[in-house]
Amino acid sequence: MIHSLVLCLLLILGVTESAAQAENYIEAPRVVAALEQGRAAERGLGMRRNPRLAIALYCDAAIMGSPEGYFRVGRVLATTSSTLRQQQLANAYLALAIRLGNQEALKYYRSNVENAALGDECGSESDGLASAVYAAASPGTAFDLEGYLTRQSPSKQKIAAIIRQAAREYNFDARIALAIAMAESNLNATAVSPKSAQGVMQLIPATQERFGVTRPFDPEQNIRGALAYLRWLHKRFAGDWRLVVAAYNAGEGSVDRYGGVPPYAETQQYVRRVLHFAGVAPKTNI
């Protein structure tokens, strides 16, 4: 009991030290997208309520550096009514969030319960929750793409319609194009990343110049530039969706260098998430 009280005190002190940093932390568009989609799965917005999928999406946000992602993983594990409820594992993720400055995580942390040991947080080497959900791709864990889109704002539904039209013109799978737009910005035409990626499809300046995009915040031009790039990648990698999506995230040079999906946690989770959204999630680990 004394150990638990000391641990709780240390965690609270950790919040005090990192609160200012957390207040100044700005989530990147990809992180915001994963958090929004996780919320939809957790609460059943536009799809059947699915806490496992919610955890997978929150883990993706956490892997990209989001304290909120770790907090939400812990919260779901602490409060879900399903067999997924695990307070020890919840404590471990909540403790991570607390150390990163998330004060709300203290509400769900139980000092009388030991923390589970974590290795590769949110990865396949620890609890493996995110990877397992994407690999399974069963009806119970599927992402309802159409259902989710119908719950978006009229402006975002208009952007989805532009993506479908452009995909037809470029002879490209609309599901993949929509899934990438969702993973990149959740259909936000004004999104800007810390690395200067811009617009719906989060095109970096070099890619904009390469494919003639002069108005990156014009949804139609941004989407057409991205579709031109994706069609080029599709031909470059002989239609292998895993490599196409990985190259969109990490660059074709990285895919060439590693001879496949690069061994970056964010890229590997990005590929799983995009293919899962599109309904073509791989059956084996990447």
Backbone bond lengths (Angstrom), bond angles and torsions (degrees), N, CA, C in turn:
res aa  C-N    CA-C-N  psi(-1)  N-CA   C-N-CA  omega(-1)  CA-C   N-CA-C  phi
1 M - - - 1.464 - - 1.528 110.80 -
2 I 1.388 115.68 -42.52 1.465 119.49 179.56 1.519 109.87 -61.77
3 H 1.360 114.71 -41.78 1.471 119.32 179.05 1.529 110.52 -58.78
4 S 1.333 116.64 -42.97 1.466 120.96 -178.62 1.519 111.19 -65.08
5 L 1.357 116.00 -40.12 1.461 119.15 -179.93 1.530 111.02 -66.42
6 V 1.335 115.71 -40.46 1.464 119.49 178.56 1.516 110.49 -64.00
7 L 1.348 115.57 -42.84 1.460 119.73 179.66 1.521 110.60 -61.05
8 C 1.323 116.06 -44.50 1.467 120.03 -179.87 1.529 110.63 -61.74
9 L 1.354 116.66 -40.85 1.456 120.69 178.80 1.525 110.67 -62.65
10 L 1.334 116.37 -42.64 1.459 120.36 179.20 1.521 111.28 -63.00
11 L 1.325 115.51 -39.00 1.457 119.37 179.30 1.522 110.95 -65.29
12 I 1.326 116.01 -40.73 1.462 119.82 178.80 1.525 110.65 -63.95
13 L 1.341 116.27 -41.97 1.457 120.08 177.68 1.525 110.38 -63.05
14 G 1.341 115.34 -35.83 1.460 119.87 178.05 1.517 111.44 -62.91
15 V 1.327 116.61 -37.43 1.468 120.79 177.35 1.519 110.16 -62.39
16 T 1.343 115.61 -44.32 1.458 119.41 -178.57 1.519 111.57 -60.29
17 E 1.336 115.92 -40.87 1.460 120.18 -177.23 1.516 112.76 -70.76
18 S 1.344 116.44 -31.81 1.466 118.87 -173.83 1.525 113.89 -107.61
19 A 1.316 117.79 2.99 1.465 120.32 -176.57 1.523 112.05 -61.20
20 A 1.330 116.04 -43.30 1.467 119.05 -178.67 1.520 110.87 -61.86
21 Q 1.350 115.09 -41.63 1.462 118.68 178.46 1.521 110.82 -63.51
22 A 1.335 117.69 -40.96 1.463 121.51 -179.48 1.524 110.88 -64.60
23 E 1.331 117.14 -38.72 1.462 120.24 -179.69 1.525 111.60 -63.44
24 N 1.330 116.04 -31.23 1.457 120.47 -178.62 1.522 113.06 -89.24
25 Y 1.338 116.56 -3.28 1.459 120.54 -176.89 1.533 110.10 -75.59
26 I 1.321 116.38 129.16 1.462 121.70 179.05 1.520 109.12 -112.57
27 E 1.329 116.53 122.89 1.454 120.67 -178.57 1.530 110.29 -72.31
28 A 1.329 116.96 136.16 1.454 122.63 176.32 1.527 109.63 -71.38
29 P 1.342 118.11 156.73 1.473 120.08 -179.01 1.525 113.79 -53.56
30 R 1.347 118.17 -41.01 1.471 119.69 179.15 1.524 111.45 -63.19
31 V 1.329 116.35 -36.09 1.463 120.62 178.49 1.526 110.20 -67.92
32 V 1.331 115.92 -47.18 1.466 120.60 178.88 1.529 110.27 -57.96
33 A 1.330 116.57 -42.05 1.460 120.75 -179.99 1.523 110.68 -61.35
34 A 1.335 117.50 -47.09 1.466 120.70 -179.42 1.525 111.61 -62.79
35 L 1.347 116.51 -38.79 1.463 120.23 178.69 1.532 111.21 -66.44
36 E 1.325 116.98 -41.77 1.466 120.52 179.90 1.529 110.96 -65.54
37 Q 1.321 116.35 -41.59 1.464 119.89 -179.57 1.532 111.27 -71.24
38 G 1.330 116.14 -34.23 1.454 119.51 175.01 1.518 111.39 -64.35
39 R 1.323 115.84 -40.01 1.472 120.29 177.54 1.522 110.78 -61.78
40 A 1.345 116.48 -39.91 1.469 119.91 178.80 1.523 110.43 -62.70
41 A 1.330 117.28 -41.62 1.461 120.54 179.24 1.525 111.55 -69.80
42 E 1.331 116.81 -38.33 1.461 120.75 -179.33 1.527 111.75 -66.57
43 R 1.333 117.11 -39.61 1.466 120.97 -174.26 1.525 113.87 -100.85
44 G 1.343 116.19 -4.95 1.455 119.06 179.96 1.506 113.19 73.83
45 L 1.329 117.10 44.83 1.463 122.32 179.96 1.521 110.05 -96.98
46 G 1.318 117.21 101.08 1.450 121.13 -178.89 1.512 113.57 84.38
47 M 1.310 116.85 5.21 1.467 121.74 178.32 1.523 108.02 -161.07
48 R 1.325 115.75 170.20 1.461 119.23 176.31 1.528 109.72 -67.18
49 R 1.320 117.30 140.28 1.462 121.02 179.28 1.525 109.34 -57.69
50 N 1.328 116.45 130.98 1.459 120.60 -172.65 1.530 109.84 -146.32
51 P 1.346 118.46 90.07 1.466 120.27 -177.45 1.526 113.48 -63.86
52 R 1.321 118.47 -31.72 1.472 119.69 178.40 1.526 111.17 -64.95
53 L 1.321 116.08 -45.26 1.459 119.62 178.19 1.525 110.18 -65.54
54 A 1.331 116.82 -37.12 1.466 120.26 177.42 1.528 110.01 -59.58
55 I 1.323 117.32 -44.73 1.462 120.91 179.14 1.522 110.61 -62.16
56 A 1.338 116.84 -42.04 1.466 120.22 179.58 1.529 110.70 -59.90
57 L 1.317 117.00 -43.87 1.463 120.85 -179.30 1.523 111.61 -70.16
58 Y 1.334 116.79 -39.11 1.461 119.60 176.47 1.529 110.49 -65.81
59 C 1.333 116.92 -35.56 1.465 120.47 176.48 1.526 110.29 -63.31
60 D 1.328 116.86 -39.12 1.459 119.59 177.89 1.527 110.37 -59.67
61 A 1.331 115.95 -42.55 1.459 119.85 177.61 1.527 110.79 -63.07
62 A 1.327 116.15 -40.34 1.464 120.75 -179.99 1.523 111.09 -64.16
63 I 1.333 117.13 -42.54 1.460 121.31 179.63 1.519 110.75 -60.79
64 M 1.323 116.66 -30.35 1.463 120.77 178.32 1.531 112.24 -83.97
65 G 1.330 116.54 7.77 1.457 120.64 173.22 1.507 116.36 99.52
66 S 1.334 117.81 18.71 1.457 120.69 -175.35 1.534 112.87 -94.20
67 P 1.337 118.73 115.95 1.463 120.20 172.67 1.528 111.54 -59.30
68 E 1.332 116.74 -35.77 1.463 120.99 179.11 1.522 110.82 -61.55
69 G 1.340 116.43 -35.28 1.461 120.13 177.95 1.517 111.52 -61.65
70 Y 1.333 117.49 -47.94 1.467 121.30 178.00 1.524 110.51 -61.17
71 F 1.340 116.45 -41.51 1.462 119.90 179.22 1.523 110.91 -60.28
72 R 1.323 117.19 -46.43 1.466 119.48 -176.17 1.520 112.10 -68.75
73 V 1.337 118.00 -34.06 1.468 119.93 173.86 1.523 109.07 -59.34
74 G 1.329 116.12 -48.64 1.458 120.39 -179.84 1.513 112.80 -63.05
75 R 1.317 116.36 -41.34 1.465 120.09 -179.53 1.522 111.38 -62.12
76 V 1.332 117.15 -45.88 1.470 119.96 179.71 1.524 110.25 -62.50
77 L 1.326 117.07 -44.47 1.469 120.67 -179.93 1.528 111.66 -63.42
78 A 1.333 116.78 -28.96 1.468 120.95 -178.38 1.515 113.01 -85.09
79 T 1.323 118.18 -23.53 1.469 120.04 -170.26 1.524 115.15 -119.85
80 T 1.328 118.38 -15.07 1.456 118.54 -176.99 1.523 110.86 -62.08
81 S 1.318 116.18 146.23 1.470 120.71 -178.97 1.519 112.17 -88.90
82 S 1.329 116.84 -1.87 1.465 120.56 -177.06 1.523 110.43 -86.77
83 T 1.338 115.82 -178.99 1.456 121.25 178.01 1.529 111.42 -67.89
84 L 1.303 116.59 -5.72 1.462 121.71 179.28 1.526 112.16 -74.25
85 R 1.310 117.22 -13.74 1.465 120.78 -175.21 1.529 110.16 -66.19
86 Q 1.353 115.51 123.05 1.453 121.91 -178.55 1.520 108.67 -146.33
87 Q 1.334 117.27 101.79 1.460 120.01 -173.72 1.522 112.48 -68.40
88 Q 1.339 118.24 -36.02 1.464 119.78 179.80 1.525 111.04 -62.47
89 L 1.339 116.21 -45.16 1.454 120.53 178.35 1.523 110.21 -68.68
90 A 1.335 115.96 -38.31 1.470 120.15 176.31 1.519 110.02 -58.42
91 N 1.324 116.64 -46.01 1.464 120.68 179.27 1.524 112.03 -56.50
92 A 1.325 116.25 -40.72 1.467 119.76 -178.10 1.521 110.99 -62.34
93 Y 1.338 116.81 -44.60 1.463 120.20 -179.97 1.531 111.10 -72.03
94 L 1.325 116.42 -37.99 1.460 119.78 178.25 1.530 110.65 -64.31
95 A 1.335 116.79 -38.47 1.458 120.58 178.18 1.530 110.70 -62.54
96 L 1.335 116.28 -40.01 1.465 120.06 175.98 1.525 110.43 -60.37
97 A 1.323 115.76 -46.23 1.467 120.18 -179.51 1.524 110.88 -62.84
98 I 1.330 116.88 -40.60 1.458 120.90 179.93 1.527 110.35 -63.01
99 R 1.325 116.37 -44.54 1.460 119.44 -179.87 1.527 111.47 -63.56
100 L 1.340 116.31 -26.35 1.461 120.76 178.39 1.521 112.60 -88.63
101 G 1.330 116.36 2.87 1.460 119.70 172.54 1.508 116.39 103.51
102 N 1.347 118.63 8.55 1.460 120.45 -179.46 1.527 108.91 -86.54
103 Q 1.322 116.89 104.85 1.458 121.47 -175.23 1.520 112.86 -73.71
104 E 1.339 116.96 -29.08 1.462 119.87 -178.45 1.523 111.83 -63.88
105 A 1.340 117.57 -25.61 1.461 121.22 -178.88 1.527 111.97 -61.46
106 L 1.344 117.22 -24.30 1.463 120.52 178.68 1.530 112.15 -61.54
107 K 1.339 117.34 -27.24 1.463 120.54 -178.64 1.528 111.71 -66.24
108 Y 1.327 116.82 -26.09 1.468 120.95 -173.85 1.531 112.48 -108.00
109 Y 1.331 116.23 -8.70 1.463 120.46 179.98 1.529 109.52 -77.31
110 R 1.326 117.67 132.45 1.464 122.84 -179.27 1.524 108.87 -111.21
111 S 1.339 116.94 109.05 1.457 121.12 -174.98 1.523 112.81 -71.25
112 N 1.344 117.20 -15.58 1.463 120.14 178.79 1.526 112.57 -89.83
113 V 1.339 116.37 6.15 1.461 121.91 178.46 1.523 108.89 -120.19
114 E 1.333 116.37 132.25 1.466 119.37 179.79 1.523 110.90 -68.55
115 N 1.311 115.25 150.76 1.469 120.27 176.41 1.522 110.10 -80.60
116 A 1.318 116.69 139.36 1.463 120.18 171.96 1.528 108.38 -70.78
117 A 1.331 115.65 154.23 1.466 120.17 177.96 1.522 109.14 -82.68
118 L 1.323 116.11 132.74 1.461 121.06 177.12 1.518 109.24 -114.55
119 G 1.332 115.21 140.15 1.452 120.21 174.30 1.507 108.72 -105.02
120 D 1.309 116.53 -91.62 1.461 122.78 177.93 1.534 106.83 -88.17
121 E 1.342 116.04 91.89 1.459 120.19 -172.90 1.525 112.27 -52.48
122 C 1.321 115.41 127.78 1.458 123.39 178.46 1.537 112.87 67.24
123 G 1.309 118.32 4.10 1.460 120.75 -177.86 1.505 112.68 -101.74
124 S 1.321 115.90 178.92 1.459 121.28 -174.79 1.520 112.54 -71.25
125 E 1.354 118.22 -12.89 1.449 120.10 -176.47 1.523 112.67 -91.29
126 S 1.347 117.90 -4.18 1.459 118.95 176.51 1.513 108.96 -113.39
127 D 1.315 117.97 -109.14 1.462 120.39 178.55 1.516 111.66 -78.81
128 G 1.330 117.86 -24.69 1.462 120.88 175.24 1.508 114.94 66.88
129 L 1.327 118.54 19.89 1.464 120.54 -174.25 1.526 112.31 -62.87
130 A 1.332 117.17 -45.98 1.459 119.78 -177.53 1.515 111.40 -65.78
131 S 1.324 117.05 -48.64 1.459 120.72 -177.90 1.517 111.13 -62.53
132 A 1.334 116.92 -39.85 1.460 120.32 -178.31 1.518 111.90 -64.27
133 V 1.333 116.69 -40.43 1.465 119.99 179.75 1.521 110.61 -62.79
134 Y 1.326 117.36 -47.45 1.461 120.38 -177.57 1.523 111.54 -67.67
135 A 1.340 117.86 -37.17 1.456 120.30 -178.62 1.520 111.52 -68.85
136 A 1.342 116.09 -33.68 1.469 119.38 -176.83 1.522 111.98 -68.63
137 A 1.321 116.48 -49.27 1.477 122.48 178.79 1.522 112.22 49.62
138 S 1.330 117.16 38.69 1.455 121.49 179.74 1.520 109.43 -87.23
139 P 1.359 117.83 165.25 1.470 119.52 179.23 1.521 112.91 -54.14
140 G 1.337 116.78 -32.17 1.457 119.76 -178.88 1.510 114.30 -73.02
141 T 1.332 117.03 -18.26 1.459 119.88 -179.41 1.521 112.10 -116.52
142 A 1.314 117.91 4.35 1.463 121.42 -176.08 1.527 111.07 -67.72
143 F 1.324 114.86 148.58 1.459 121.28 175.20 1.521 107.68 -91.98
144 D 1.324 117.13 122.26 1.464 121.78 -178.67 1.528 108.12 -81.75
145 L 1.333 116.47 89.43 1.459 122.01 -175.55 1.528 112.10 -57.98
146 E 1.316 116.51 -50.87 1.464 119.90 -177.75 1.522 111.45 -66.92
147 G 1.322 115.83 -41.63 1.459 119.13 178.74 1.523 111.78 -61.78
148 Y 1.323 115.78 -41.54 1.461 120.25 178.92 1.529 110.88 -63.86
149 L 1.320 116.59 -44.40 1.465 120.24 -178.00 1.525 111.79 -64.03
150 T 1.324 117.20 -34.56 1.462 119.49 -179.90 1.526 112.27 -67.78
151 R 1.332 118.02 -18.20 1.458 121.62 178.50 1.525 112.71 -92.18
152 Q 1.342 117.30 0.18 1.459 120.74 179.64 1.529 110.67 -83.56
153 S 1.315 115.79 166.98 1.464 121.51 -179.50 1.523 110.24 -65.87
154 P 1.328 117.59 158.45 1.467 119.90 177.68 1.532 112.95 -55.17
155 S 1.340 117.68 -36.67 1.463 120.00 179.74 1.525 111.36 -65.48
156 K 1.322 116.72 -38.04 1.458 119.55 178.81 1.530 111.47 -73.78
157 Q 1.324 116.67 -33.90 1.466 119.17 175.81 1.530 110.24 -65.88
158 K 1.328 116.41 -34.05 1.462 120.05 176.44 1.527 110.40 -64.98
159 I 1.326 116.67 -41.00 1.463 120.75 177.70 1.530 110.18 -63.63
160 A 1.328 117.18 -40.47 1.467 120.31 177.28 1.524 110.76 -61.15
161 A 1.324 117.05 -38.38 1.464 120.71 178.15 1.532 110.76 -65.57
162 I 1.332 117.42 -37.83 1.467 121.05 177.21 1.529 109.89 -63.69
163 I 1.332 116.35 -40.84 1.471 120.54 179.15 1.521 110.52 -62.95
164 R 1.323 117.33 -43.67 1.471 120.03 179.41 1.528 111.08 -62.02
165 Q 1.325 116.35 -43.76 1.456 120.41 179.97 1.527 111.13 -63.79
166 A 1.329 116.73 -46.41 1.461 120.57 179.64 1.523 111.03 -63.32
167 A 1.321 117.09 -38.36 1.464 120.58 179.11 1.528 110.95 -61.91
168 R 1.336 116.48 -39.02 1.472 119.43 176.93 1.528 110.49 -63.65
169 E 1.329 116.22 -44.13 1.464 120.27 -178.21 1.524 112.16 -65.76
170 Y 1.324 116.71 -34.68 1.464 120.81 -179.43 1.531 112.48 -92.90
171 N 1.329 116.13 4.51 1.463 121.10 -179.84 1.527 110.73 53.56
172 F 1.320 114.44 50.17 1.463 121.54 -176.96 1.525 108.72 -124.99
173 D 1.316 117.21 147.31 1.465 121.86 -178.31 1.530 110.19 -63.09
174 A 1.315 116.63 115.56 1.468 121.04 -177.06 1.520 112.03 -63.67
175 R 1.331 116.95 -31.32 1.469 119.49 -179.82 1.523 111.28 -62.56
176 I 1.340 116.36 -42.36 1.455 120.22 179.45 1.523 110.14 -66.66
177 A 1.334 116.53 -43.57 1.468 120.74 -179.72 1.532 110.61 -61.56
178 L 1.324 117.33 -44.41 1.464 121.08 178.65 1.525 110.52 -64.77
179 A 1.324 116.82 -42.22 1.464 120.66 -178.54 1.525 110.97 -63.73
180 I 1.323 117.18 -39.21 1.464 120.34 177.78 1.527 110.25 -66.12
181 A 1.324 117.35 -43.06 1.465 120.68 178.24 1.532 110.85 -60.94
182 M 1.319 115.83 -38.33 1.458 119.70 178.83 1.518 111.59 -68.76
183 A 1.337 116.73 -41.97 1.461 119.95 179.96 1.519 111.82 -69.32
184 E 1.325 116.32 -33.82 1.463 120.28 -176.49 1.518 113.15 -77.44
185 S 1.330 117.53 -46.50 1.471 119.17 -172.58 1.519 113.87 -143.66
186 N 1.335 117.00 -0.64 1.462 121.23 -172.14 1.527 110.83 54.79
187 L 1.358 114.76 41.18 1.465 123.36 175.78 1.527 113.11 65.95
188 N 1.315 116.53 34.29 1.460 122.42 179.50 1.525 108.88 -97.71
189 A 1.319 117.65 110.77 1.463 122.39 -175.64 1.519 113.49 -71.68
190 T 1.328 118.06 -16.52 1.466 120.88 -177.24 1.527 112.71 -105.79
191 A 1.312 117.41 9.11 1.467 121.33 -175.29 1.530 111.21 -65.93
192 V 1.332 115.46 139.42 1.465 122.48 175.11 1.527 107.69 -135.73
193 S 1.327 116.82 130.01 1.454 120.63 -179.26 1.519 110.93 -93.97
194 P 1.335 117.71 163.66 1.471 120.20 176.38 1.528 112.84 -60.32
195 K 1.338 116.89 -19.46 1.466 121.18 179.54 1.531 111.65 -98.96
196 S 1.324 116.17 16.99 1.478 123.48 175.13 1.523 114.30 72.35
197 A 1.334 118.66 16.26 1.460 119.84 170.26 1.523 107.79 -71.01
198 Q 1.347 116.82 142.84 1.466 119.63 -170.10 1.524 112.84 -133.36
199 G 1.330 113.85 148.98 1.454 120.89 170.50 1.516 115.70 79.13
200 V 1.319 114.39 -171.86 1.466 122.66 -175.20 1.523 111.97 -52.67
201 M 1.322 116.47 -49.25 1.459 121.83 -174.71 1.522 112.72 -96.58
202 Q 1.346 116.61 7.31 1.462 122.91 175.99 1.532 112.40 51.74
203 L 1.313 116.14 58.55 1.461 122.41 178.52 1.531 110.06 -82.69
204 I 1.332 116.54 130.46 1.450 119.99 174.86 1.530 108.60 -78.47
205 P 1.342 118.13 158.90 1.466 120.32 -177.27 1.530 113.88 -53.11
206 A 1.334 118.61 -39.05 1.465 120.71 -178.78 1.521 111.29 -63.54
207 T 1.316 116.83 -39.70 1.468 120.54 178.88 1.530 110.46 -71.37
208 Q 1.320 116.75 -36.50 1.463 119.98 176.27 1.528 110.45 -58.71
209 E 1.318 116.07 -47.54 1.463 120.32 -179.64 1.518 111.05 -64.88
210 R 1.311 116.06 -39.58 1.466 122.06 -177.87 1.522 112.35 -62.11
211 F 1.344 116.03 -35.44 1.468 119.76 -175.64 1.533 112.88 -116.26
212 G 1.323 116.37 23.47 1.459 121.15 169.73 1.508 116.32 70.30
213 V 1.326 117.71 29.95 1.462 120.82 177.59 1.525 108.74 -91.13
214 T 1.312 116.37 113.50 1.468 121.45 -179.57 1.522 112.43 -106.08
215 R 1.330 116.63 -15.87 1.468 121.51 179.03 1.542 108.07 -128.21
216 P 1.328 116.94 80.90 1.472 120.51 -173.20 1.519 114.83 -63.31
217 F 1.341 117.25 -20.89 1.463 119.33 -179.76 1.530 112.66 -95.87
218 D 1.316 115.42 4.12 1.462 120.88 169.10 1.528 106.17 -84.94
219 P 1.345 118.39 110.53 1.465 120.03 -173.64 1.521 113.86 -52.71
220 E 1.336 117.13 -43.63 1.457 119.28 -176.22 1.525 111.40 -65.29
221 Q 1.334 117.44 -44.49 1.462 119.06 -179.30 1.532 111.00 -68.62
222 N 1.320 116.84 -39.84 1.464 121.30 177.99 1.525 110.65 -60.09
223 I 1.326 115.87 -46.11 1.463 121.28 -178.31 1.521 111.16 -66.02
224 R 1.320 117.33 -42.12 1.464 120.19 179.76 1.535 111.10 -65.67
225 G 1.328 116.68 -37.98 1.458 119.11 175.75 1.520 111.31 -63.12
226 A 1.334 115.63 -42.15 1.464 119.94 179.11 1.530 111.46 -66.13
227 L 1.326 116.93 -40.06 1.469 120.28 179.50 1.518 111.12 -65.93
228 A 1.340 116.86 -37.08 1.462 119.92 176.54 1.528 110.27 -62.70
229 Y 1.322 115.65 -41.81 1.472 120.48 178.00 1.529 110.81 -66.15
230 L 1.312 117.10 -44.87 1.462 120.87 -179.57 1.522 111.76 -64.08
231 R 1.312 117.32 -39.19 1.468 119.82 177.28 1.528 109.97 -63.93
232 W 1.337 116.31 -39.84 1.463 120.72 177.18 1.524 110.42 -62.71
233 L 1.356 116.54 -43.50 1.458 120.45 178.44 1.528 111.39 -64.51
234 H 1.326 116.85 -38.13 1.465 121.43 179.89 1.524 110.29 -60.26
235 K 1.321 116.53 -42.00 1.463 120.35 177.86 1.525 110.55 -71.40
236 R 1.321 115.80 -40.71 1.468 121.88 -177.87 1.520 111.74 -60.67
237 F 1.323 117.42 -37.60 1.462 121.78 -176.80 1.527 112.76 -110.04
238 A 1.325 115.57 25.27 1.467 122.75 171.36 1.527 113.23 53.16
239 G 1.323 116.28 38.46 1.463 120.16 174.46 1.512 115.55 76.62
240 D 1.337 118.81 10.18 1.471 121.44 178.50 1.531 108.06 -79.93
241 W 1.338 115.82 105.14 1.455 120.03 -173.82 1.526 112.58 -59.99
242 R 1.321 117.03 -36.70 1.465 119.90 -179.83 1.525 110.66 -58.65
243 L 1.329 115.73 -44.03 1.458 119.78 -178.17 1.527 111.88 -74.55
244 V 1.328 116.28 -36.17 1.466 120.35 177.07 1.522 110.13 -59.61
245 V 1.323 116.06 -49.56 1.464 120.83 -177.61 1.530 110.58 -67.61
246 A 1.336 116.67 -41.06 1.468 120.19 178.64 1.525 110.65 -61.65
247 A 1.336 116.87 -41.65 1.459 120.78 -179.59 1.525 110.91 -66.81
248 Y 1.328 117.37 -35.61 1.468 120.22 177.74 1.529 109.63 -63.02
249 N 1.312 116.99 -34.83 1.458 121.54 -178.85 1.523 112.75 -81.21
250 A 1.335 116.81 -46.58 1.459 120.40 -170.73 1.518 114.20 -112.30
251 G 1.350 117.06 -6.09 1.461 120.69 -178.33 1.518 111.69 96.86
252 E 1.326 116.21 143.49 1.465 119.31 -178.43 1.523 112.21 -64.80
253 G 1.349 116.21 -27.40 1.460 119.56 178.20 1.522 111.97 -62.79
254 S 1.321 117.16 -38.89 1.467 121.07 178.62 1.521 111.11 -66.56
255 V 1.326 116.74 -40.13 1.467 120.63 178.57 1.527 109.80 -64.35
256 D 1.336 116.79 -42.53 1.467 120.52 177.43 1.527 110.93 -62.83
257 R 1.314 115.86 -43.34 1.462 120.63 -175.09 1.523 111.66 -63.20
258 Y 1.339 116.65 -38.03 1.457 119.89 -177.79 1.530 112.96 -97.79
259 G 1.317 116.79 -3.55 1.456 119.57 179.31 1.513 113.40 66.33
260 G 1.321 117.16 29.78 1.461 122.19 -179.04 1.512 109.68 161.07
261 V 1.321 116.70 -160.22 1.466 120.80 178.53 1.526 108.62 -63.41
262 P 1.324 118.57 123.06 1.472 120.91 -178.99 1.528 111.98 -58.65
263 P 1.320 116.64 151.21 1.473 120.50 -177.31 1.526 113.66 -81.42
264 Y 1.327 116.01 41.30 1.458 120.61 177.04 1.529 107.92 -98.18
265 A 1.326 116.47 130.10 1.467 119.68 -177.23 1.524 111.17 -56.34
266 E 1.328 117.05 -43.42 1.466 119.58 -177.80 1.527 111.15 -64.73
267 T 1.335 117.60 -42.72 1.466 120.16 -179.88 1.520 111.20 -66.02
268 Q 1.318 117.49 -42.21 1.458 120.22 -179.71 1.518 111.44 -63.68
269 Q 1.328 116.56 -41.91 1.456 119.38 176.99 1.527 111.28 -69.39
270 Y 1.314 116.40 -34.46 1.466 120.73 177.96 1.527 110.14 -61.86
271 V 1.321 117.11 -44.74 1.467 120.78 179.33 1.522 110.30 -62.59
272 R 1.313 117.02 -45.34 1.472 119.87 179.30 1.521 111.03 -60.78
273 R 1.338 115.48 -43.22 1.465 119.21 -176.26 1.526 111.07 -66.52
274 V 1.327 117.25 -46.37 1.463 120.35 -178.54 1.522 110.68 -62.29
275 L 1.313 117.36 -47.33 1.463 119.37 -179.08 1.526 111.35 -66.80
276 H 1.315 116.13 -31.97 1.463 119.96 176.77 1.522 110.75 -66.97
277 F 1.325 116.99 -45.85 1.459 120.91 176.84 1.532 110.60 -57.90
278 A 1.338 115.59 -39.65 1.467 120.33 -176.48 1.528 112.69 -79.47
279 G 1.317 117.03 -8.38 1.465 119.95 179.01 1.511 113.70 82.96
280 V 1.330 117.10 19.77 1.464 120.04 178.72 1.522 110.07 -129.54
281 A 1.350 116.73 39.01 1.449 120.78 -178.28 1.524 110.86 -62.23
282 P 1.341 118.14 138.42 1.458 120.82 -179.90 1.513 111.78 -66.97
283 K 1.328 115.99 150.99 1.463 121.01 -179.59 1.522 112.35 -85.49
284 T 1.323 117.21 -13.02 1.448 120.99 -179.00 1.511 109.47 -122.21
285 N 1.325 116.07 164.28 1.455 120.23 179.49 1.516 110.92 -65.20
286 I 1.312 116.42 146.88 1.453 121.53 178.51 1.519 109.58 -77.42
